[in-house]
Every structure is written in structure tokens, then in C-alpha cells.
Amino acid sequence: MTHDPIKRFRRFARSVTTEVGALDDSFLGRGRSLGAARVLNAIGHGRTDVAELRQYLNLDSGLLSRLLRQLEGEGLITVTPHPTDARARIAALTETGADEFAAYEDISDSRSRDLFDRHPHPQALLDAMDLIASALGRDRIRTEVQDPRAPQALFCLQEYYAELGRRFETGFDVNLSCDPQATDMMAPRGTFLVALSDDMPIGCVGIKGNGGPVAEVKRLWIAPSARGLGLAKRLMQQAEDAARALNITTLRLDTNSALPEALRLYQTTGWTEIPRFNDDPYPDHFFEKHLE
């Protein structure tokens, strides 16, 4: 019975609701429910469009309206018509609301630190949290185009380089690789896509172009916590769509035998293996795909 996966999941769910105070009338001792606090938190983090706020929190429109009215009544937020779209409404923190948001942030950060301090293996705990958050938030993972020099993009690239260093027998030195210039992965030459789970970067892929019809797929990386969710395939499809929009008709890529999951992805999604097309010392497999 102790190994029953359903019972183990329900034990986990009970532990989480108790730890976060989901059942408390006064979440974190601030005098309002978890629902109202989450709405305030989302607005404080820039989720100001009411329709997008409802979608982000996965709330019934009636419940969200009641929570917004509650926060308005407390003088913590204002809800006003969108300046250019009469159908939309915008929520914003008042000065008092900003102070309350900051208080929640401080308490939440402190409780998080206390939890990690109490655990003998905090990194293992964090890894498990990342895995669960990615699984539960699978349908809410979004992708956006970023400058490859932006902080979230750089985080993905550094994680990618570090993983190659661990998995390649020779290690990995980006200075020896055919590392693309950032501008080659930005419009109008190319693009760089970052996958985000609740604003945390968990994957990336780039298109390195030169303004011509042939370009390369570069730096496909998925965080370990998000693997197995189909995100790599999704990013590759979005990269192909972005290439078509740039009038790119042929894509190429290279990879290494130490990355068998990447090889399987390319072999099963319409890529054709071709002879070596560059002098990069790391790859030993080369692929091409003609876009329709």
C-alpha cells in the first residue's frame, strides 16, 4: 500500500496545501485568502490585463471578479478600462497594494529559505520541485522570441554549455565551437526562442541565418526537469515556422553521439543525415531539412 502511486500523490498534495497555507483564512498572516493573495501577487509581477490574469491563474471569471472587487475594496488595486481597447480591463497596484505585495514577497522568501535550511539535501529538493512544477504547468509553458544576449536566453545557453561539458568525453569549450554571433540569431537573419514555465526559462533553440535561403538550427536545450514533455519537438516546430517566415527554405544542424535523445528527435521528425558541412570539432552527425 505504501507504494501505491495514487496514495503517494495525494500525500504529496496534502503536504503542499498544508505547507503553503492553502486552507488558511489568513494566508501568511496577512488577513486574506490564498486566492486573493495570488491575484495580488500576479498583478505585482506584471500580469495586469484582466483576461490574461484569469487565464494565467486558471480562475473562473466570476471568482476572479469577486477577488478583484475584494482587493479594490481594500484599496490595494485599481481596475480601469484599457486605454486603447474598450473590451479589456487593466489592474494595477496602488501604493498600499505595492507595500502589501512587498510584504508577501518578503514572507514567502523567508519561508522558502527556512524550508531549504531545514532539509539535508536542498538541491535534491529543488530539483524535485522543478520536475513537479514543469509537469503540473505543462499546458502553460509558453515560448517567446528573445535577444540571445538577454538574461533568460543567456541562462539557457550557459546551462546548455555546462551540460555539453559534462556529457562530452573531451569536455566542451564554446570558444572552440562554431559559436554564432548574437545578431545571426535575431531578425531579419534568424531568431532565438526561449520556453518559459511561469517566467522561468526551461528551454531554448536558435536559428542562425545569413540573410540567404539556408540557415542552421543551433543551441537546442531543454531543462532536465522539462524533458519528456514534448518540449524539444515543439521548439523545433516553432523554429521551422520562424525560418519559413524569414524565407529560409533549408535548415541544417549538427549534433554529437553523446546526445542520443537529440539524434532520435532528428531521425524521427523528417531530418536527413548529410555529410559534414562545417569544421566544428564537436559534432559527428549532420542533418538537413527542406522546408515546404
Backbone bond lengths (Angstrom), bond angles and torsions (degrees), N, CA, C in turn:
res aa  C-N    CA-C-N  psi(-1)  N-CA   C-N-CA  omega(-1)  CA-C   N-CA-C  phi
1 M - - - 1.459 - - 1.529 111.60 -
2 T 1.318 116.80 -34.36 1.469 119.04 -176.42 1.518 112.35 -67.64
3 H 1.366 116.59 -17.01 1.457 119.00 -179.19 1.526 112.33 -99.88
4 D 1.313 117.41 4.49 1.460 121.62 178.97 1.529 108.69 -62.21
5 P 1.360 118.88 118.76 1.470 120.23 -176.43 1.522 113.32 -62.08
6 I 1.323 118.01 -33.90 1.467 120.29 179.13 1.520 110.41 -65.66
7 K 1.317 116.36 -45.49 1.469 120.01 179.40 1.531 110.74 -64.62
8 R 1.329 116.24 -36.59 1.464 119.21 179.62 1.528 110.38 -67.50
9 F 1.334 116.88 -40.81 1.460 119.24 177.96 1.524 110.67 -63.73
10 R 1.340 117.19 -43.95 1.461 119.52 -177.73 1.532 111.03 -66.70
11 R 1.330 116.86 -34.78 1.468 119.53 173.51 1.519 110.27 -60.91
12 F 1.333 115.81 -44.33 1.464 120.51 178.04 1.518 111.00 -60.03
13 A 1.348 116.99 -45.47 1.466 120.76 -178.55 1.520 111.10 -62.47
14 R 1.325 117.13 -40.38 1.472 119.74 178.41 1.528 110.70 -65.38
15 S 1.316 116.12 -39.74 1.467 119.69 179.55 1.520 111.32 -62.82
16 V 1.339 116.38 -42.64 1.461 120.45 -178.80 1.520 110.97 -66.26
17 T 1.340 117.48 -46.35 1.469 119.10 -178.38 1.528 110.95 -62.78
18 T 1.330 116.24 -34.67 1.466 119.06 177.77 1.524 110.84 -70.36
19 E 1.333 116.51 -45.43 1.466 120.79 -177.22 1.519 111.91 -62.66
20 V 1.346 117.81 -42.19 1.470 119.95 -176.66 1.515 112.52 -85.29
21 G 1.327 117.77 -5.99 1.465 119.51 179.11 1.511 113.22 74.40
22 A 1.334 117.32 33.47 1.465 120.83 -176.20 1.527 112.61 -63.79
23 L 1.333 116.83 -26.15 1.466 120.10 -177.29 1.521 112.77 -93.80
24 D 1.315 117.18 -3.34 1.467 119.82 -177.35 1.529 111.29 -76.45
25 D 1.326 116.46 141.29 1.464 120.68 173.94 1.529 110.68 -70.36
26 S 1.324 115.58 -26.69 1.462 120.68 -178.48 1.525 108.04 -122.03
27 F 1.345 116.79 88.10 1.450 121.83 -176.73 1.526 110.81 -63.15
28 L 1.340 115.84 124.77 1.467 123.53 -178.13 1.531 112.10 55.91
29 G 1.341 115.77 24.13 1.458 120.42 175.21 1.514 114.98 72.43
30 R 1.359 117.94 19.95 1.463 120.94 -176.06 1.526 112.89 -101.77
31 G 1.338 117.39 4.77 1.462 119.31 170.87 1.512 116.61 90.76
32 R 1.324 118.63 8.76 1.473 120.39 177.59 1.524 109.73 -143.23
33 S 1.320 115.93 164.48 1.462 121.59 -175.49 1.525 111.53 -70.80
34 L 1.336 114.38 167.11 1.463 120.09 175.70 1.525 110.72 -59.87
35 G 1.332 117.21 -39.30 1.463 120.16 -179.39 1.520 112.18 -59.33
36 A 1.324 116.75 -48.60 1.468 119.95 179.43 1.520 111.18 -64.52
37 A 1.338 115.79 -38.24 1.465 119.53 179.48 1.527 111.20 -65.78
38 R 1.344 117.45 -37.96 1.462 120.46 179.33 1.528 111.34 -66.81
39 V 1.324 116.55 -37.62 1.464 119.46 177.63 1.528 109.46 -64.77
40 L 1.319 116.81 -45.07 1.465 120.90 178.58 1.527 110.39 -60.80
41 N 1.324 116.41 -42.21 1.463 121.41 179.63 1.520 111.58 -62.38
42 A 1.330 116.42 -44.24 1.469 120.01 -178.58 1.530 110.80 -64.41
43 I 1.321 117.15 -40.84 1.466 120.59 178.23 1.534 109.53 -64.42
44 G 1.327 115.82 -41.91 1.458 119.97 179.28 1.514 112.98 -63.16
45 H 1.333 116.48 -26.53 1.463 120.94 178.94 1.522 112.34 -94.45
46 G 1.346 116.46 14.90 1.455 120.08 171.32 1.508 116.28 98.29
47 R 1.331 118.89 4.05 1.472 121.27 177.34 1.528 107.72 -85.77
48 T 1.319 116.56 82.10 1.463 119.69 -170.40 1.524 114.20 -100.16
49 D 1.341 117.83 -25.34 1.454 119.92 177.18 1.530 108.41 -71.35
50 V 1.334 117.26 123.49 1.463 120.74 -172.60 1.521 111.77 -62.19
51 A 1.320 117.92 -39.62 1.466 120.04 178.81 1.524 111.18 -64.76
52 E 1.318 116.56 -43.26 1.464 119.98 177.93 1.521 110.80 -67.42
53 L 1.324 116.32 -34.82 1.462 121.43 178.16 1.532 110.36 -62.30
54 R 1.322 116.51 -44.26 1.466 120.76 179.04 1.524 110.36 -62.14
55 Q 1.327 116.57 -43.67 1.463 120.26 -179.96 1.521 111.14 -66.08
56 Y 1.322 116.91 -42.10 1.461 121.18 -179.08 1.531 111.23 -62.22
57 L 1.324 116.89 -42.88 1.458 121.17 -178.24 1.520 113.02 -87.57
58 N 1.343 116.42 -6.66 1.465 121.55 -179.68 1.530 110.92 55.71
59 L 1.330 114.96 49.07 1.459 121.03 -177.43 1.522 110.94 -108.12
60 D 1.307 115.86 145.85 1.451 121.38 170.18 1.525 108.82 -60.81
61 S 1.343 116.86 140.96 1.470 119.91 -176.06 1.525 111.83 -60.14
62 G 1.341 116.36 -36.13 1.462 118.88 179.07 1.515 112.23 -65.98
63 L 1.336 116.90 -43.08 1.460 120.58 178.89 1.519 110.29 -64.78
64 L 1.336 117.67 -43.56 1.459 119.50 179.21 1.527 110.36 -61.36
65 S 1.319 117.80 -41.09 1.466 120.60 179.33 1.523 110.78 -60.45
66 R 1.330 116.82 -42.02 1.475 119.68 179.21 1.525 110.94 -65.17
67 L 1.326 117.18 -40.95 1.460 119.59 -180.00 1.530 111.13 -67.72
68 L 1.327 116.93 -38.55 1.469 119.77 176.93 1.520 110.95 -64.19
69 R 1.323 116.85 -41.92 1.477 119.40 178.37 1.518 110.26 -63.39
70 Q 1.334 117.09 -39.34 1.461 120.28 178.09 1.524 110.83 -59.78
71 L 1.341 115.78 -47.76 1.463 119.60 -178.80 1.524 111.96 -67.32
72 E 1.338 116.22 -34.79 1.466 119.45 174.05 1.513 110.43 -63.62
73 G 1.327 116.27 -43.56 1.461 120.57 -179.53 1.517 112.83 -62.12
74 E 1.329 116.12 -29.09 1.462 120.45 177.83 1.530 111.80 -83.86
75 G 1.329 116.60 -2.94 1.456 119.91 -179.36 1.511 114.06 75.27
76 L 1.345 116.63 22.46 1.461 120.22 -176.61 1.524 112.70 -94.51
77 I 1.337 117.52 -24.89 1.461 120.57 -179.12 1.525 109.49 -140.46
78 T 1.311 115.42 164.40 1.457 122.98 166.78 1.525 107.61 -122.84
79 V 1.324 116.49 147.20 1.458 121.89 175.86 1.521 107.20 -124.93
80 T 1.325 115.95 117.71 1.461 121.15 -174.57 1.524 110.09 -130.50
81 P 1.349 117.09 160.12 1.464 119.33 176.45 1.530 110.92 -62.98
82 H 1.317 115.92 148.71 1.459 121.01 175.67 1.528 108.76 -64.98
83 P 1.330 118.45 138.27 1.472 120.11 -175.26 1.524 114.48 -63.82
84 T 1.339 117.76 -24.55 1.468 119.34 -177.44 1.527 113.69 -123.10
85 D 1.325 118.02 -6.35 1.465 121.69 -179.14 1.523 108.65 -130.70
86 A 1.312 116.85 104.58 1.464 121.65 -175.39 1.521 112.66 -64.20
87 R 1.336 117.05 -19.99 1.460 119.75 -178.50 1.527 112.35 -82.66
88 A 1.327 117.15 -13.67 1.460 121.05 -174.42 1.527 111.19 -105.91
89 R 1.344 115.14 157.13 1.466 121.25 175.93 1.525 109.38 -127.70
90 I 1.322 114.75 149.00 1.456 121.51 -177.02 1.530 109.35 -119.54
91 A 1.323 116.23 130.56 1.464 122.17 175.91 1.527 108.86 -103.68
92 A 1.314 115.78 140.47 1.465 120.53 -179.67 1.520 109.66 -143.63
93 L 1.323 115.70 146.80 1.463 120.05 176.72 1.519 110.90 -73.67
94 T 1.320 115.91 140.49 1.464 120.34 167.56 1.529 108.04 -81.58
95 E 1.297 116.80 178.14 1.468 119.65 176.64 1.520 110.29 -61.37
96 T 1.340 116.00 -42.07 1.465 119.61 177.06 1.516 110.65 -64.23
97 G 1.332 116.23 -40.01 1.455 120.84 178.59 1.511 112.15 -63.32
98 A 1.320 116.90 -38.44 1.462 120.61 178.13 1.531 110.70 -63.88
99 D 1.326 116.56 -38.69 1.465 120.41 177.29 1.529 110.56 -65.39
100 E 1.329 116.09 -40.65 1.463 119.72 179.92 1.525 111.00 -68.51
101 F 1.322 116.67 -39.36 1.462 121.28 175.56 1.527 109.91 -58.88
102 A 1.323 116.88 -45.74 1.466 120.91 -180.00 1.525 111.41 -62.80
103 A 1.337 116.70 -37.35 1.463 120.07 179.07 1.527 110.81 -64.94
104 Y 1.323 116.64 -43.89 1.468 120.07 175.98 1.524 111.13 -59.77
105 E 1.332 116.71 -43.73 1.461 120.34 -179.50 1.526 111.04 -60.01
106 D 1.323 117.09 -44.55 1.460 120.92 -178.52 1.527 111.03 -63.51
107 I 1.340 116.69 -44.90 1.461 120.26 -178.79 1.519 110.61 -66.40
108 S 1.332 116.87 -43.50 1.462 120.62 -179.52 1.522 111.00 -63.49
109 D 1.328 117.13 -42.73 1.467 120.60 178.39 1.524 110.80 -62.00
110 S 1.324 116.31 -41.75 1.456 120.74 -178.70 1.526 110.84 -64.95
111 R 1.328 117.11 -42.31 1.463 120.51 179.83 1.528 110.66 -66.61
112 S 1.317 116.55 -35.90 1.465 119.77 177.80 1.520 110.46 -64.53
113 R 1.325 116.34 -46.03 1.465 119.57 179.45 1.525 110.87 -61.25
114 D 1.337 116.64 -39.89 1.467 120.27 179.49 1.523 111.21 -62.02
115 L 1.334 116.58 -40.67 1.465 120.29 179.80 1.523 110.43 -62.78
116 F 1.340 117.04 -45.78 1.461 119.63 -179.86 1.528 111.43 -66.62
117 D 1.331 116.84 -36.09 1.458 120.32 179.47 1.527 111.38 -65.34
118 R 1.336 117.01 -31.30 1.461 120.89 -178.09 1.529 112.50 -80.31
119 H 1.332 117.17 -19.52 1.460 119.75 -173.73 1.530 110.90 -91.92
120 P 1.344 117.46 136.55 1.469 118.81 -178.21 1.531 113.85 -71.52
121 H 1.339 117.07 -18.91 1.467 120.56 -178.75 1.537 109.37 -132.13
122 P 1.327 117.15 72.71 1.467 119.81 -174.58 1.523 113.97 -61.97
123 Q 1.341 118.28 -34.31 1.465 119.20 179.95 1.521 110.99 -67.74
124 A 1.327 117.02 -40.23 1.468 120.25 176.77 1.527 110.08 -63.17
125 L 1.312 116.19 -38.04 1.463 120.47 178.02 1.528 110.59 -64.20
126 L 1.334 116.52 -44.45 1.464 120.62 177.99 1.528 111.47 -62.73
127 D 1.325 116.67 -42.49 1.463 119.75 179.23 1.522 111.10 -61.36
128 A 1.333 116.28 -40.35 1.462 119.90 178.23 1.526 110.88 -66.06
129 M 1.323 116.66 -39.31 1.464 120.43 178.08 1.526 110.79 -63.10
130 D 1.336 116.81 -42.81 1.464 120.42 179.01 1.517 110.90 -61.68
131 L 1.335 116.51 -43.09 1.460 121.25 179.77 1.527 110.95 -60.45
132 I 1.324 116.05 -45.77 1.464 120.42 -178.03 1.521 111.23 -69.33
133 A 1.329 116.82 -42.14 1.464 119.92 -179.92 1.521 111.09 -62.49
134 S 1.332 117.07 -40.02 1.464 119.90 178.48 1.520 111.31 -65.90
135 A 1.335 116.49 -40.51 1.467 119.97 -179.93 1.519 111.38 -66.94
136 L 1.336 117.05 -45.86 1.456 120.17 -178.16 1.529 111.90 -70.62
137 G 1.334 116.64 -29.88 1.461 120.57 -178.87 1.504 113.99 -97.82
138 R 1.317 117.44 16.68 1.468 122.54 -174.52 1.526 112.47 -51.78
139 D 1.320 117.24 -45.39 1.468 120.55 -175.93 1.527 112.71 -76.51
140 R 1.320 117.23 -7.13 1.468 120.51 -178.97 1.529 112.37 -108.36
141 I 1.339 117.20 5.82 1.463 120.10 176.17 1.527 108.70 -67.99
142 R 1.311 116.54 128.92 1.464 120.78 -179.33 1.527 109.57 -121.68
143 T 1.307 115.26 160.22 1.462 121.42 -179.40 1.520 109.36 -122.28
144 E 1.317 116.76 138.63 1.463 120.04 176.31 1.517 110.45 -138.63
145 V 1.325 114.88 152.56 1.457 121.36 175.84 1.526 108.73 -78.67
146 Q 1.325 116.42 132.09 1.463 120.58 179.39 1.528 110.08 -134.16
147 D 1.314 114.55 155.56 1.464 121.61 166.72 1.530 106.47 -64.90
148 P 1.331 119.53 126.22 1.471 119.98 -179.02 1.515 114.07 -62.63
149 R 1.322 117.32 -7.34 1.467 120.84 175.61 1.523 111.92 -96.42
150 A 1.337 118.43 -1.42 1.456 122.42 179.26 1.529 109.86 -70.63
151 P 1.325 118.50 154.80 1.475 121.01 -174.31 1.529 114.47 -55.27
152 Q 1.338 118.04 -45.16 1.459 118.97 -178.70 1.525 111.52 -67.48
153 A 1.331 116.43 -38.87 1.462 120.09 177.28 1.531 110.23 -64.66
154 L 1.313 117.31 -44.12 1.466 120.69 179.17 1.520 111.78 -62.92
155 F 1.334 116.75 -36.41 1.464 119.68 176.61 1.530 109.99 -58.88
156 C 1.338 116.60 -47.78 1.468 120.57 179.41 1.522 111.18 -60.03
157 L 1.321 116.47 -44.93 1.460 120.16 -178.33 1.525 111.63 -64.50
158 Q 1.309 117.88 -40.96 1.459 120.41 178.99 1.524 111.19 -65.50
159 E 1.342 116.55 -39.03 1.460 120.06 176.28 1.524 110.86 -65.01
160 Y 1.329 115.91 -39.17 1.469 121.29 177.66 1.526 110.74 -61.68
161 Y 1.333 117.39 -48.84 1.460 121.25 -179.62 1.534 110.61 -62.34
162 A 1.327 116.35 -40.86 1.473 119.86 -179.56 1.530 110.83 -64.19
163 E 1.323 116.64 -39.18 1.466 119.16 179.82 1.528 110.95 -67.40
164 L 1.331 117.18 -41.81 1.460 119.33 176.55 1.528 110.57 -60.29
165 G 1.318 116.05 -38.56 1.465 119.78 178.21 1.515 112.26 -61.61
166 R 1.337 116.65 -34.22 1.464 119.95 179.12 1.533 112.20 -78.12
167 R 1.332 116.94 -32.90 1.457 119.85 -170.60 1.531 114.10 -94.24
168 F 1.320 117.82 -25.53 1.463 119.91 178.56 1.533 109.51 -81.35
169 E 1.309 116.78 136.91 1.468 120.41 179.41 1.521 111.34 -59.99
170 T 1.317 116.24 -33.87 1.470 120.80 -178.35 1.525 112.40 -89.78
171 G 1.329 117.72 1.61 1.449 119.66 -171.13 1.520 109.78 75.38
172 F 1.325 116.31 -172.54 1.472 119.78 -179.56 1.514 109.71 -143.61
173 D 1.307 115.19 127.49 1.461 122.40 175.95 1.518 107.19 -120.77
174 V 1.321 116.70 111.65 1.460 120.17 -175.93 1.520 111.56 -60.40
175 N 1.309 117.54 -25.18 1.464 120.36 -179.70 1.530 112.29 -70.42
176 L 1.331 117.61 -19.41 1.463 121.54 177.29 1.522 111.67 -92.63
177 S 1.322 115.60 -11.58 1.460 120.91 -178.41 1.525 109.98 -86.86
178 C 1.341 114.99 161.07 1.471 119.44 174.19 1.521 108.32 -78.18
179 D 1.306 116.21 70.03 1.465 121.60 -174.86 1.527 110.22 -72.38
180 P 1.316 119.07 123.72 1.462 120.30 -177.59 1.524 112.76 -72.14
181 Q 1.314 115.55 148.46 1.450 120.68 171.46 1.527 108.86 -68.32
182 A 1.335 116.15 146.43 1.462 119.51 -178.64 1.523 111.25 -57.61
183 T 1.328 117.18 -39.55 1.462 119.95 -177.00 1.528 112.43 -67.58
184 D 1.348 117.04 -21.24 1.464 119.72 176.52 1.526 111.44 -74.18
185 M 1.338 116.97 -14.70 1.462 121.43 178.64 1.531 110.52 -112.65
186 M 1.326 115.43 31.90 1.461 122.12 176.61 1.525 108.37 -135.70
187 A 1.330 115.86 149.96 1.465 119.91 178.06 1.537 109.11 -59.72
188 P 1.341 117.59 142.14 1.471 127.36 8.83 1.525 114.54 -93.54
189 R 1.335 118.31 6.36 1.466 120.17 -175.95 1.536 111.34 -87.57
190 G 1.320 116.59 -37.50 1.459 120.51 -176.49 1.509 111.00 -159.75
191 T 1.331 116.27 -157.04 1.464 120.02 179.39 1.512 109.09 -157.34
192 F 1.331 116.16 163.35 1.458 121.74 175.65 1.520 107.76 -137.79
193 L 1.339 116.31 121.74 1.456 122.46 -175.73 1.528 109.86 -108.71
194 V 1.325 115.66 136.84 1.465 121.86 177.38 1.522 108.32 -122.70
195 A 1.327 116.60 129.71 1.462 122.40 175.93 1.524 108.28 -91.46
196 L 1.334 115.78 133.95 1.459 121.63 -175.56 1.523 110.71 -125.24
197 S 1.323 115.64 133.06 1.454 122.23 173.23 1.519 107.15 -113.77
198 D 1.342 116.07 105.60 1.471 120.79 -175.79 1.526 110.35 52.17
199 D 1.339 115.20 45.13 1.463 125.25 177.49 1.524 114.37 71.79
200 M 1.333 117.84 6.65 1.458 120.10 174.14 1.527 108.73 -97.21
201 P 1.342 118.75 126.39 1.465 120.59 -178.79 1.523 111.22 -69.64
202 I 1.351 115.94 127.14 1.459 120.23 -178.22 1.528 112.22 -129.57
203 G 1.328 117.96 7.22 1.451 119.62 179.27 1.513 111.27 -177.70
204 C 1.337 116.01 160.40 1.455 119.89 178.60 1.512 110.12 -158.42
205 V 1.325 115.86 163.47 1.456 123.33 170.34 1.519 107.51 -161.82
206 G 1.331 116.31 146.89 1.457 120.28 179.82 1.514 111.79 -124.48
207 I 1.324 115.12 154.02 1.458 122.66 168.48 1.524 106.56 -112.89
208 K 1.338 115.93 117.36 1.462 121.79 178.66 1.530 108.32 -98.55
209 G 1.322 115.32 111.47 1.454 119.84 -178.24 1.515 112.84 -119.09
210 N 1.335 115.15 169.21 1.467 120.45 177.77 1.522 111.48 -128.77
211 G 1.332 115.84 13.68 1.453 120.26 -177.72 1.513 113.78 92.10
212 G 1.341 116.81 -6.13 1.454 121.30 -179.81 1.515 112.15 -101.64
213 P 1.326 117.42 -170.70 1.466 121.35 -175.24 1.524 114.57 -80.74
214 V 1.345 117.67 -9.65 1.464 121.40 -178.37 1.529 109.04 -113.88
215 A 1.326 115.89 134.28 1.461 120.92 179.28 1.526 109.03 -143.39
216 E 1.342 115.68 171.10 1.463 120.91 -179.01 1.522 110.70 -118.89
217 V 1.322 115.14 144.67 1.461 121.92 168.91 1.525 107.35 -85.91
218 K 1.324 117.28 129.08 1.459 121.56 -176.84 1.529 110.58 -133.40
219 R 1.313 115.28 149.87 1.466 124.22 166.39 1.526 113.71 60.60
220 L 1.339 117.20 43.79 1.459 119.22 172.62 1.517 108.64 -73.49
221 W 1.327 116.32 121.14 1.469 121.29 -179.12 1.514 109.28 -144.75
222 I 1.332 115.84 138.47 1.459 122.45 174.74 1.521 107.73 -126.84
223 A 1.318 117.62 133.74 1.460 121.01 177.85 1.529 109.70 -60.49
224 P 1.326 118.34 142.10 1.474 120.40 179.50 1.525 113.07 -51.58
225 S 1.321 116.87 -35.51 1.468 120.31 -178.18 1.522 113.02 -69.04
226 A 1.337 117.80 -16.96 1.465 121.02 -176.41 1.518 112.54 -110.08
227 R 1.305 118.08 7.03 1.461 120.29 -178.58 1.529 110.89 -77.35
228 G 1.326 114.60 147.54 1.454 119.91 -177.73 1.513 113.74 89.21
229 L 1.320 117.75 0.95 1.462 122.17 -178.42 1.529 112.63 -100.49
230 G 1.329 116.48 3.75 1.463 120.23 -179.39 1.510 113.99 81.78
231 L 1.338 117.06 13.26 1.456 120.15 -175.16 1.527 112.10 -72.11
232 A 1.324 118.29 -36.22 1.466 120.39 179.50 1.528 110.46 -62.50
233 K 1.306 116.01 -45.27 1.467 120.13 178.44 1.527 110.90 -62.37
234 R 1.313 115.79 -40.57 1.470 120.70 178.95 1.525 111.17 -64.05
235 L 1.327 117.49 -44.50 1.463 120.55 179.18 1.522 110.90 -64.34
236 M 1.327 116.82 -40.08 1.468 119.64 179.28 1.524 110.98 -64.19
237 Q 1.327 117.46 -39.34 1.460 119.78 177.86 1.524 110.90 -64.87
238 Q 1.322 116.22 -41.17 1.463 120.06 178.50 1.525 110.65 -66.80
239 A 1.331 116.98 -35.02 1.465 120.21 176.81 1.528 110.45 -64.96
240 E 1.319 116.70 -41.23 1.472 120.22 177.62 1.536 110.37 -63.47
241 D 1.324 116.59 -42.09 1.471 120.01 178.71 1.529 110.59 -62.18
242 A 1.347 115.60 -41.39 1.465 119.58 179.00 1.528 110.47 -64.81
243 A 1.331 116.94 -37.66 1.465 120.50 178.97 1.527 110.54 -64.31
244 R 1.312 117.28 -42.70 1.471 119.99 178.15 1.520 110.83 -59.63
245 A 1.337 115.89 -41.58 1.470 119.95 179.81 1.525 111.68 -63.71
246 L 1.334 116.91 -22.28 1.464 121.93 178.62 1.533 111.78 -95.41
247 N 1.343 115.37 9.80 1.479 121.71 -179.99 1.522 112.49 65.32
248 I 1.313 116.29 28.44 1.453 121.69 174.29 1.530 107.89 -87.37
249 T 1.312 117.10 129.62 1.466 120.98 -176.08 1.523 113.53 -107.26
250 T 1.319 118.02 -17.77 1.460 121.28 -179.91 1.523 109.71 -135.94
251 L 1.328 115.75 131.94 1.461 121.46 176.31 1.524 109.35 -114.79
252 R 1.308 115.45 143.65 1.455 122.09 174.82 1.526 109.03 -127.29
253 L 1.316 115.69 159.35 1.463 120.43 174.87 1.512 109.15 -157.77
254 D 1.319 115.20 161.91 1.458 120.40 174.50 1.519 108.78 -131.54
255 T 1.324 115.73 157.57 1.454 120.86 178.83 1.517 109.42 -154.32
256 N 1.322 115.56 179.41 1.460 121.39 -175.01 1.529 109.35 -123.83
257 S 1.334 116.56 147.79 1.464 121.13 -179.65 1.521 113.13 -60.85
258 A 1.321 116.28 -18.65 1.464 119.79 178.15 1.526 111.93 -73.68
259 L 1.332 116.61 -3.46 1.464 121.83 179.66 1.533 108.64 -118.96
260 P 1.335 117.76 69.19 1.466 120.49 -173.99 1.526 113.42 -62.79
261 E 1.341 117.37 -30.19 1.464 119.03 178.99 1.522 110.92 -66.79
262 A 1.333 117.38 -34.69 1.464 120.46 176.34 1.522 110.14 -67.75
263 L 1.318 116.58 -42.65 1.461 120.00 178.20 1.526 111.15 -58.58
264 R 1.332 116.27 -44.78 1.466 119.67 179.95 1.523 111.25 -62.70
265 L 1.320 116.25 -39.69 1.462 120.05 179.66 1.518 110.76 -59.66
266 Y 1.325 116.79 -49.28 1.465 120.20 -177.14 1.537 111.34 -68.33
267 Q 1.321 116.22 -37.92 1.460 119.92 -178.50 1.522 112.72 -68.85
268 T 1.323 117.10 -21.27 1.474 120.28 -176.04 1.530 113.12 -109.08
269 T 1.329 117.54 5.70 1.468 119.23 -178.71 1.528 112.50 -126.57
270 G 1.326 115.95 30.63 1.462 119.21 170.22 1.503 116.76 90.63
271 W 1.337 118.34 10.68 1.460 120.79 178.03 1.526 110.17 -89.03
272 T 1.327 116.25 145.23 1.467 122.94 -179.79 1.522 109.13 -111.09
273 E 1.332 116.64 129.71 1.463 119.26 178.94 1.527 109.53 -73.64
274 I 1.330 116.01 136.18 1.464 122.92 -175.57 1.527 109.20 -132.49
275 P 1.354 117.83 169.28 1.471 119.93 176.57 1.528 111.38 -64.88
276 R 1.312 114.85 162.83 1.474 121.42 177.88 1.526 110.17 -53.75
277 F 1.356 115.55 136.68 1.464 119.16 179.11 1.531 112.29 -123.40
278 N 1.329 118.03 7.50 1.468 119.81 175.96 1.523 109.16 -148.14
279 D 1.337 116.18 176.34 1.460 120.75 -178.86 1.526 112.05 -109.33
280 D 1.331 116.86 22.20 1.459 121.34 176.33 1.527 108.50 -62.39
281 P 1.346 119.19 130.71 1.475 119.92 -175.36 1.527 114.98 -74.75
282 Y 1.329 118.40 -12.56 1.461 119.99 -172.34 1.529 115.68 -91.50
283 P 1.308 121.74 -42.36 1.470 119.79 -175.19 1.524 112.90 -75.01
284 D 1.345 115.42 151.47 1.458 120.87 173.62 1.530 111.72 -131.05
285 H 1.331 117.58 5.06 1.455 122.48 173.29 1.526 108.48 -133.16
286 F 1.327 115.60 141.50 1.460 121.25 -175.25 1.532 108.82 -134.92
287 F 1.325 115.98 136.10 1.461 120.82 -174.34 1.536 110.83 -132.29
288 E 1.330 113.77 160.63 1.466 120.52 178.26 1.522 108.02 -144.09
289 K 1.340 114.86 150.39 1.469 120.31 176.35 1.515 108.36 -145.03
290 H 1.330 115.46 129.22 1.460 121.14 176.51 1.530 108.67 -92.63
291 L 1.322 116.51 125.13 1.459 121.25 -176.27 1.515 109.39 -86.25
292 E 1.314 115.64 135.99 1.471 120.49 178.98 1.535 109.98 -83.45
